[in-house]
Amino acid sequence: MIGNVVSRRYAKALFAVGAAKGEAEQAKYGEQLVAIGASIEDAPEAAAFFKNPAFNVDEKKAVLNQLIDKVSVDPMVKNFCGLLADKSRIEMLPAIASDYKAMIDAVSGVIAGELITVSELNEERKSAIQANLEKQAGKKLELSFATDKEILGGIVLKVGDKVMDASLKAQLQILKENIKRGE
């Protein structure tokens, strides 16, 4: 819980700086932050290194600068990452990047979602579903697709903080509860 509040504050601060410089800069900061956060998440040993209190700030900054140089970022983002290092918050970079992206999406009217099916859908079907959901929502939808054999059939749609569970597993669970209650 504390991590969420702290990461949101840092993201909000960089978001405000980006807003002062314009939408293009704001979006660029977000892309660069997401790239750095992804590079930390993709390397579990890097994440463990940044969390380890045995290493001092200078050692962590040196490793962070190597990561930043691979991504090639704006000086503002580099300074922001340096501030995180100074405050011993580098391990929060992926969460900060996620919060920043959520703020960008909220401003631009993009909604993130996930569609879970029992088997992989072809690209044509994915496009049709996404277009239909965007039409219903009236907003741009950033939809990711996943599979889960445990739902047995149907779909589970997660958009924002809402979940629509039209899976066979959920329907069977409802039926089971109704039978238990004698309905």
Residue pairs with C-beta under 8 A, 6 or more apart in sequence:
3 92
3 95
4 95
4 99
6 89
6 92
7 92
7 95
7 96
7 98
7 99
8 99
10 80
10 84
10 89
10 92
10 96
10 99
11 96
11 97
11 99
11 100
11 103
12 99
12 103
14 29
14 33
14 76
14 77
14 80
14 96
14 100
15 26
15 29
15 100
15 103
15 104
17 29
17 76
18 25
18 26
18 27
18 28
18 29
18 30
18 76
19 26
21 76
25 74
25 76
26 104
27 104
28 74
29 74
29 76
29 77
29 100
30 97
30 100
30 101
30 104
32 71
32 73
32 74
32 77
33 77
33 80
33 93
33 96
33 97
33 100
33 101
34 97
34 98
34 100
34 101
35 71
35 73
36 67
36 68
36 71
36 73
36 77
36 81
36 93
36 97
37 93
37 94
37 95
37 96
37 97
37 98
38 94
38 97
39 46
39 67
39 70
39 71
40 46
40 47
40 50
40 67
40 90
40 91
40 93
40 94
41 47
41 94
46 63
46 67
47 91
47 94
49 55
49 60
49 63
50 60
50 63
50 64
50 90
50 91
50 93
51 91
57 85
57 86
57 88
60 85
60 90
61 82
61 85
64 81
64 82
64 85
64 90
65 78
68 77
68 78
68 81
73 81
81 90
81 93
84 90
84 92
84 93
84 96
102 112
104 110
105 111
105 112
105 142
108 140
109 139
109 140
110 139
110 140
110 141
110 142
111 137
111 139
111 140
111 141
111 142
111 159
111 160
112 141
112 142
112 143
112 144
112 159
112 160
113 133
113 141
113 142
113 143
113 144
113 157
113 158
113 159
113 160
114 143
114 144
114 145
114 146
114 157
114 158
114 159
115 129
115 143
115 144
115 145
115 146
115 155
115 156
115 157
115 158
116 145
116 146
116 147
116 148
116 151
116 155
116 156
116 157
116 158
116 167
117 145
117 146
117 147
117 148
117 151
117 154
117 155
118 147
118 148
118 149
118 151
118 152
118 153
118 154
119 147
120 145
120 147
121 129
121 145
126 143
126 145
129 143
130 141
130 143
133 141
133 143
133 157
133 159
134 140
134 141
137 159
141 159
148 156
150 169
151 167
151 168
151 169
151 170
152 167
152 168
152 169
152 172
153 167
153 168
154 166
154 167
154 168
154 169
154 170
154 171
155 164
155 166
155 167
156 163
156 164
156 165
156 166
156 167
156 170
157 163
157 164
157 166
158 164
